[in-house]
Amino acid sequence: MKVLVLYNHPPAPGGLATQGDLLYRGLLEIGVDAQAANLRSDLEKEWYYRWFQPDAVVGIGFWGDVPDIVLHPQRFGLRAVPWILADGYVANYRSVLDNLPLVLVTSDWVRETFIRDGIRGDHTVTLPVGCDTDAFIPRNPRDPKVQAVREALGLGLDERFILTVGGDAASKGGREVMEALATLGTTVPPWRYVCKVWPQERTRVQNQYDLELATTLGIQDRVTFSTHQVSRNLMPHLLAACDIYAAPSRLEGFGMPQVEAGACGKPVIGIRAMAMLDTLVHKETAFLAGVAQEISITETVLGPESGFEPGHRLVFAKPRVSDYRASASDIAGYLKLLLNDPELCRRMGEAGRARAVACFDYRLVAQRLMDILRKG
């Protein structure tokens, strides 16, 4: 079977591009005849259609990418299999997705979201995102590359390193983590909280709000926002350098950094909701804070990125949960446990590593995809 994989190729370091590239690499490594093309390039895609003649075109994106990863290959009579995320609400292309024989989603929560929004569920299969468990590994704290991460971030030798990675910190639960940290006082060893965020205008504005919160909480000297674009070369060492990975995300369709942190042997703090119920095991690989609040909306405005005209307004018949807030008191309790118990961190890290290897290795994900495709 020949498979064409559509994603942001060649890959930038973002989540969807990495998801697609790991799938492509995994297919090649298990012996599948596969090619990769940029999902936005109609000319490149058509070029592959004509000479490669794939049996399946697997496209990675979110539901708004349906024109590029479903409709375009269908115009050439090819089998389109989207592997897609939901961002809390599926607003468009429902009939297209509903009429496909197979739709892949990244978690059971995404599948439930699709069903809630009117897409039948009998053709929807959960395929988790792959993890490069050869790169994301436990590393000795004295490894020069790990030490260099801490030095570059200005971390002291005696400081415990708590890390959050995301486009911005707030969407990954960073504000809730800061609220939790502010309550710990002298009950825990010295710590530093680092939020590795993506350089973009939205993040710049959010960083300012988050720094104001840190100042209000009196922890501004212990919180760092690292706003830099980095490659996948750094990420395994960044995660290996931290002591605790904390990301009780407000909206999460999979949670790749949480899985990668587990693969690096790090304990994780998440939220007991959404995809983290698939990827993390409470009290084994992670602590999952309870949901303190569900944020609901009654309407939204979408535009061309979702297949609508600019300023298209959608009013919901019933309020929709748009995101969640984790319990700061739960997070505080879990942070206190982990910061004071290195042996607990070690055990949870070992369990996280074992689960990442057994469930999310990118070659296993590629093999699962092929098993799904062969079943039709």
C-alpha positions, 0 to 999 in steps of 0.5 A: 500500500502506498501512502501520501502524507499531507502536513506542513512539510518540510516541518516547522517545530509546531505540534501538527507539523511534528505529528505529521512528520513523525507519522511519515518517518514511522511509515518509512521505518516500518517499510511502507512506500510513503511520500510527504507533501505540503498540505497547502501546495495544490501543485505539489499534491497533484504532482504526487497524485499523478506519478506516485498514485497513492492508495491513501492520502492521510492529511494532518490538521484540524477540521478547518483544513478539510479543503486541503486534506479531503476535498482536494484529493477527492477531486482526483478520485483518491481515498482521503483519510483525515487525521484531525483535531477539534478546537472545541467546536466543529463549525464547518465541513460536517457533511464532508466529514460525515460522508467519509468512510474513515476519519482519524482523531487524536483522542477519544475526547476529540471523537466525542466532540465530533459526535456532539457537533453532529458527526456520526461516530461509527466511522471515527477511529482514535489514533494517538499522536506519535512520540519519538521515544529515541530522542525523548529519553531520560538523561543524566542531570550532569549531561552537558546538554542538560546542564547547558539548558539550565544555565541558559535559563539562568537556573540556580543549582539548588532550584527545582525546575517546573516547566510548561511548553505551549504557544502561550502559557495561559492556554496550557494552564500556566496561570493556574500553575502560578496561582498554585505556586504562590500558595506553597511558601516555604513548604517546598524547596526553592523552585523556578517556573519556566514557561517556554512559549512561541514568539507571536503577537498573541503570545506577547500580549498574553505574556504581559497579562501573565507577568502581571498576575505573577507580580500580583501573586508576588512570585515574579522573581521565580517565573520566566517566560522564554519567548523563542522559536526553537527546533526539535533538537532542543526540546528533548533536552529542555524536557529532560532538564526539568524536574516537573512538567506542569500543563493542566491545559485549558483545551487539549486534543492530545497533549504531545509535550505531556507525553514527551515529558513522560518519555523523558522520565518526568512526572506530569501535572495535567487536568482530569479532562479532555485528551489527558484522560487518554494519555496520562494515568492519574497517580501513576504517570501524572497527577490530574487536577480536578476541573474547577470551572467549565467556560461556556460560550453562546456564540462565536465569530469565525472567518476564512480560516474555517471556510466562512466569510469574514466575521461569520457569526454562529449562535449556538442553540445550547451553550458550548464548553469552550475550555476548562480551568484546573483546580489551583488547590489540587495543583498546589497539593500535587506540586507540594508532593512532587517538590518534596519527594524525589523518589515519587518523581522517579517512580512516576517518571519511570511509569511515564517512560514505560507508557510512552514507549508502549503506547505512543512510540511513533513506529507503533502509531504508524503500524496502527495506521496501516492496520486501520487502512487495511481494514478499510 
